[in-house]
């Protein structure tokens, strides 16, 4: 996310780069499909005050999605590799797909974000991670 990019713009970018549907993004952000779609059509992005950056009301669960994206950009600069990591079975998640783990509960969403953040600067997970 660039400093001049809003949270809504970032979600659109993430969805496009990872090739996810609205339903998958809503599940990942732990909101209903109508709420996710309302985010995308929101006028809040025009009302951002750069001097006092804040999370738009009701969009708190989008923050760990953005964190996952930022970490994957560092660990896997190629967007295809990011999507592959997210959507492939992973032994560190008991053979589950990180996307499914993150979508399973709000706690797991934050855990996946934390897991990826812990790798930044340390090492790049191998293709089987």
C-alpha positions as CSV (number, residue, x, y, z in Angstrom):
1,X,0.0,0.0,0.0
2,X,1.4,3.3,-1.0
3,X,1.0,6.2,1.5
4,X,-1.5,7.8,-0.8
5,X,-3.5,4.6,-1.3
6,X,-6.7,4.2,0.8
7,X,-7.7,1.0,2.6
8,X,-10.5,0.5,0.0
9,X,-8.1,1.0,-2.9
10,X,-5.7,-1.5,-1.2
11,X,-8.5,-4.1,-0.9
12,X,-9.4,-3.8,-4.6
13,X,-5.7,-4.2,-5.5
14,X,-5.2,-7.2,-3.3
15,X,-8.4,-8.9,-4.7
16,X,-7.2,-8.2,-8.3
17,X,-3.6,-9.3,-7.8
18,X,-4.6,-12.5,-5.9
19,X,-7.5,-13.3,-8.3
20,X,-10.0,-13.7,-5.5
21,X,-13.7,-13.3,-5.8
22,X,-15.8,-10.9,-3.7
23,X,-17.0,-13.9,-1.7
24,X,-13.4,-15.0,-0.9
25,X,-12.3,-11.5,0.1
26,X,-15.4,-11.1,2.3
27,X,-14.6,-14.5,4.0
28,X,-11.0,-13.5,4.5
29,X,-12.0,-10.1,6.1
30,X,-14.7,-11.8,8.2
31,X,-17.6,-9.8,6.9
32,X,-20.7,-10.6,4.9
33,X,-20.7,-10.2,1.2
34,X,-23.0,-7.2,1.3
35,X,-20.7,-5.4,3.8
36,X,-17.6,-6.2,1.7
37,X,-19.3,-4.9,-1.4
38,X,-20.4,-1.7,0.5
39,X,-16.7,-1.2,1.4
40,X,-15.8,-1.3,-2.3
41,X,-18.4,1.2,-3.2
42,X,-17.7,3.4,-0.2
43,X,-17.1,7.1,-0.5
44,X,-14.9,6.9,2.6
45,X,-11.8,6.7,0.4
46,X,-12.5,10.2,-0.8
47,X,-12.7,11.4,2.8
48,X,-9.3,10.2,4.1
49,X,-7.4,12.8,6.1
50,X,-3.7,12.1,5.5
51,X,-2.7,14.2,8.5
52,X,-4.7,11.9,10.8
53,X,-4.7,8.4,9.2
54,X,-7.4,6.2,10.7
55,X,-9.2,3.0,9.9
56,X,-12.7,3.8,8.6
57,X,-15.4,2.6,11.0
58,X,-16.4,-1.0,10.5
59,X,-13.3,-1.8,8.4
60,X,-11.1,-3.0,11.3
61,X,-11.0,-6.6,10.0
62,X,-9.5,-5.4,6.7
63,X,-6.3,-4.4,8.5
64,X,-4.9,-7.9,9.0
65,X,-5.7,-8.7,5.4
66,X,-3.5,-5.8,4.4
67,X,-0.8,-7.0,6.8
68,X,-0.9,-10.4,5.1
69,X,-0.6,-8.8,1.7
70,X,2.3,-6.6,2.8
71,X,4.2,-9.5,4.3
72,X,3.7,-11.7,1.2
73,X,4.9,-8.8,-0.9
74,X,8.2,-8.9,1.0
75,X,8.5,-12.7,1.2
76,X,7.2,-13.4,-2.4
77,X,7.5,-10.3,-4.6
78,X,5.7,-12.1,-7.5
79,X,1.9,-11.8,-7.1
80,X,1.5,-15.3,-8.6
81,X,3.7,-16.7,-5.8
82,X,1.7,-14.8,-3.2
83,X,-1.6,-16.3,-4.4
84,X,0.0,-19.7,-4.7
85,X,1.3,-19.5,-1.1
86,X,-2.1,-18.4,0.1
87,X,-4.1,-21.0,-1.8
88,X,-1.8,-24.1,-1.4
89,X,-1.8,-26.7,1.3
90,X,0.9,-25.7,3.9
91,X,2.5,-28.1,6.4
92,X,2.8,-25.2,8.9
93,X,-0.9,-25.0,9.0
94,X,-1.5,-28.7,9.5
95,X,-1.7,-29.2,5.7
96,X,-4.5,-26.5,5.3
97,X,-4.4,-23.6,3.0
98,X,-3.4,-20.4,4.7
99,X,-6.5,-18.7,3.1
100,X,-8.8,-21.3,4.7
101,X,-7.1,-20.9,8.1
102,X,-7.3,-17.1,8.0
103,X,-11.0,-17.3,6.9
104,X,-11.9,-19.8,9.6
105,X,-11.9,-17.3,12.5
106,X,-10.9,-13.8,13.3
107,X,-8.3,-15.1,15.7
108,X,-6.8,-17.2,12.9
109,X,-6.8,-14.2,10.5
110,X,-4.7,-12.3,13.0
111,X,-2.5,-15.4,13.6
112,X,-1.7,-15.8,9.9
113,X,-0.9,-12.1,9.7
114,X,1.4,-12.5,12.7
115,X,3.0,-15.7,11.3
116,X,3.9,-14.0,8.1
117,X,5.1,-10.8,9.8
118,X,7.5,-12.9,11.9
119,X,9.2,-14.2,8.7
120,X,9.9,-10.7,7.4
121,X,13.6,-9.9,7.7
122,X,14.4,-13.4,9.0
123,X,14.1,-15.7,6.0
124,X,12.0,-16.5,3.1
125,X,9.8,-19.6,3.7
126,X,10.6,-22.4,1.3
127,X,8.1,-23.3,-1.4
128,X,6.7,-26.0,0.9
129,X,6.1,-23.6,3.8
